[in-house]
Amino acid sequence: MKTVAKLTQEYIIGEIESVLDTYPYQPYQQAFAIPDLRQDLISFVVNRLPGFDSQLSEYGIIFSEPVEEESFNCKLSRNPLEQKLYLQNLINQGISSIIQQKAELISYHLHEEIQPGCQPSSWFG
C-alpha cells in the first residue's frame, strides 16, 4: 500500500507563517509581507514538493495526482513529523534563496516605508 501526502494550500501557508514567525521581524517578516515575495515563497515550496504536480492560479494552488505510478514512491516520508520537518526545511531554503535573489527589491521596499521626515526625533527626550 502506498501513502499519498495531501497538502492543502491552507496547510502550506500556515507552515510558512509558522516558520516566518521564528525569524526576526526586520527584514524577514517585513519582506515576506510583500505579496509578490510571499507568492514567490509559496511557489518555491510547492514546486519542490515531491510526488505532486502543482500549479499556482489566481484561485490558489491546484494539486493533481501524478500520472506515473513511480511518482508515488517519492522522497516524502510516511511519518507526519518527518513530513512537517521536510516542509519546514523547504520553507527555510525558500526564505534564504528569495532573500538572496531579491535583496535589491527588498531593500527598496523596506527603505521606501521609512521616510526621514516622518520619523520621530530622539532628541526630544
N, C-alpha and C positions, 0 to 999 in steps of 0.2 A: 504494500500500500504506500502511495506517495502522499506527501504533505504539501499543501499549497498555502503559502502565507498570503492572507488577504490584508492588504494595507489600504486604508482609505485616505482620502485627501485630508480629512479632519485629523486622523491619527498622525500623519506625517507633519502637518502644520503644528499640531500640538507638541510633537517631539522637537521640532525646530524651535518653537518658543521656549520649551524647557531648557534646551541646550543654550540658547541665546541668553537666558536668564542667568547662566553661570558665568557669562562674560561681562566685563566692565561696560557700564552704560556708554561711555565715550571711548573709543569711536564705534565699537561693535554694535551695540544695540541701536545707537543712532543711525548707523549706516544701513542696517537691515530694516529700519523703519521706512526707508525709501522704497516705494512699491516696486520699482524695476529691479532693485537688488534683492528684495525679498523673493520676487518671482524667479530670479536667476538662481537663488539658493534652492528653491523648491525644485526647479528643473534639474539642477546639478544632482540632487539626491534621487529624484525619480528616475532619471536616465541611467543611474548606476545600480538600481535595484535588480538583482539577478532573477531570471525566470519570468519576467513580465515585459510585455510590450506596452509601453505607456506613451501617452501623448498629452500635451497640455492644450487646452482650448480655453476660450473665454469663459466657459462654464465650469472649469475645474480640470482635474486630472482624469483622464479616461484610461482605465486599465482594461486590457484584453488578455485573455489567456494565450499563451504561446501556441504557435501552430505545431511546432515539433515536440514530440514526446520527450526528447532528450533535454529540453529546456527545463523540465520539472526537476531534473537532477542538478539543481543549481547549488551555489555555494552557501545559500541561506540555510542555517541550521534549523532543526525542528524544535529546538529548545527556545521558548519565548524570551528568556533572559538574553540568550546569545543573539536572537533576532533584534532585540532592543539595542544591545550594545553595538551590533553591526550598523544599525540605522544611526545611532548617535555618532559613531565613528565617521560615517559618510557625511553627516551634518558638519562635524568639526573640520573634515577635509574641505568641504564646500565653503565654509566660512573663511578658512585660511586662503584657499585658492581665489575666491572672489575679492577678498580684501587686497591681495597682491595684484590681481589683474585690474581692478577698478580703483586703485589708490588715488589716481588723479581726480576721478569723478567724485569719489567720497570726500576728498579734501575740498573740492569746490563746493559741494553741498553743505558740508559742515561749517565752512568758513562763511558761507552765504547767510547762514542763520544768525551769525553773530556780527552785528554792525557796531563799529566803535562808538558812535554817538548814542546808542541805545543801552549801553551797559552802565550800571550804577558805578559811581566812583567810590573807591575805597577810602579816599582821604576825608570824607565827611564824618568819619568816626564811627 
